Amino acid sequence: MSDRRVSRRTFLSASAVTGLSFVGSGARQSTQRTQTSAECCDTCSTGTREKQTRPLQSDGVDAADEGGNHWLAFAWAKHDAGFGRYESTLHVPCAPLDHDGRIVFFYFPAFQSYSGRGGRNGYILQPVLAWNWGGSGQWEIGTWSGSSAHGFTHSKLVSVSPGDELRAVIQRPDSLPGEWYLEMRNTTTGEVTVSHSHRLDQRFRYTYLTMEANRAYDPNNCSYLPGGTLFDEITLTDWHGDRIYPNWHRRRDESFDCPVSVDVHGTDRVAIDVGGVGAGVQNE
């Protein structure tokens, strides 16, 4: 799928996990309300989200501008010999209470490799749940792969609904160099989107569970945030197919005023919670 926006996606490198900084606001002021049900929001987060009255601010920055994406909260783990497979479920959360047409959010698991000075030129593999990608005003699933140096490609995007159960898969090739297999499946409807990476010869020693936003977000206004989600039934293996039980570390942007937290419930269960119990946990 060809899309000019693909090459504009940028990612926070692992070399910056100890020094997060927030990206400036850029959302147009809007009073548009996204339709969500109380039942949906009750299942999206373990806590209660409240709509703030402060208007979204604008600095005129386009949501597609390069250099804007930012990881708000994530869990990460490392395996020096390299990961071979990732699989988990997650559910589509409720949409943001406010929707201005420019703020984009992503939830995704990922494998990432690093090379070059500071480890900033690595390759990333991502099954992605995206809110408002390209101004769609809806949740969609797809799979992304690429690097800042070589650009990014993604699969077709498939619309999903709050409450749908998803299954994400990252699978190694039979040998190196080879193409990695990426899958995002809606197990509620049976729809699936898949892609293969470029032919790669590196191993992926880092894995992430992430909530990301584009540069248009306002760090002081929480009503534009979507609900949280739970990465459940997480299965990680090494290159030989043996099960790995990761030691998950947690990070969040401490300059971000909204209650977003990462809660590790076990090696196979990690939640990114919005407005719920545990917000503001210490980074590890």
Secondary structure, DSSP 8 states (H G I E B T S, - for coil): ---TTGGG-----GGGTT--------------B----HHHHHHH-SS------S--------TT-TT--EEEEEEEEEEEEEEEEEEEEEE-----SB--S---EEEEEEEE---SGGG-S-EEEEEEEEESGGG--SEEEEEEEEETTTEEEE---EEE-TT-EEEEEEE--SSSSEEEEEEEEETTT--EEEEEEEEE---EEEEEEEEEE-TT--TT--TT----EEEEEEEEEETTS-EE----EEEE-TT--S-EEEEEEETTEEEEEESSTTTT----
